[in-house]
Amino acid sequence: MSVIEVKEIHQQRRGQIDKFLNRTYYRAYRVLCDTTSDDAAIIYAQGPAKGLPVMWQQHPNDSSAYVTEMAPQAEGEDGKEHIVLVTYTTAVQELNPLLMPPIGSWSTQEIPVPIDYDVFGDAILNTAEDAYDPAIEIPFPMPRLSVSRNELISPSVWNLMAGSINLDIFQGFPPNACRFLGCSGTENTYTDPNTNALVLKQV
């Protein structure tokens, strides 16, 4: 299942304000997928690349309101369309950052790939009729997944796994198909009202 298109349904924009002056906004998005599925995780992961908001995203016109809920519902006879209701609100209580869901985004990255043969299947040789050493390389686009989440572990620990290969199926890719490139992070402090302060790393 893949997300093909995301369009906002502008007629369903609405908002409200309560007695505590908390402001809440609702926006609806029509999400078109290539197959029938009720996998909300895929919509959340792939939708932002097409324009779907993400959890804790700031409202474009109200800097105090954030996305706190996203509710997809299948629509249509073939089940390939989903209506995602997004709720922004200023009534956001401070939550434990470790409970916030990870945010992922897909992109492509070109990597050099050595080639030994041309498009006709003939070996690529130099003027001496020998193979190039090192081999000629061409850029090849590969999918890249970036994930941001809060951890108690330092990014330096995660970087010890840099270069490792997936042993199990990961995001639909078979074993030995994905490589962990490494990570970076920023350090923040969150004060839990019931415990001591925790030093968090966003990686």
Buried (B, 14 or more C-beta within 10 A) or exposed (E): BEBEEBEBEEEEEEBEEEEEEBBBBBBBBBBBBEEEBEEBEBBBBBBBEBEBBBBBBEBEEBEEBBBBEBEBEBEEEEEBBBBBBBBBBBBBEEEBBEEBEEBBBBEEEEEEEEBEEEEEEEEEEEEEEEEBEEEBEEEEEEEBBEEBBBBEEEBEEBBEEEEEEBEEEBEEEEEEEBEBEEBEBEEEEBEEEEEEEBEBBBB
